């Protein structure tokens, strides 16, 4: 799916970058992003990570990725942007 995701980035217009989203669009984008990224609880629960700093770093990375995903989906990236965000998050 990376091919479809990369085409979104290559076709991003200046107008799309400057677009602001309504609350409803943002909520819809959040739902799409959660579909691919999961939740922050899933990132830290059930793991053997006992180190608080490590868990905090994972949570921070997830929150930043989620915020970026919401923006990207909201400005027109659709599910391709969410798939790309999930691929990036899971690559590390």
C-alpha positions, 0 to 999 in steps of 0.5 A: 500500500505504500505506493498509494500512500506515496502518491498522496504525498506527491500530489499534495497541493499548497491549497490542501496544506492551508486547508483547515478542517471542521470539527466533524471532519477532524472527528472523521479523520480521527476515526480513520486514523484509529482504524489503522493506528489503533489506540495508545492503550494498545501501544503500551498495555500488555507489554513487558515494558516496565520502564516508565520513560520508555512507555512515555516515549512510546505514548508521545510518539503515538500521539504525534503520529496520530496528530499528523495522521488526523491532519493528513487525512483531513486535508485530503489524504484519506485512508492512504494517509492513515495507512502510511502513518501506520506503516511509519509508526510500526517501522520503529 
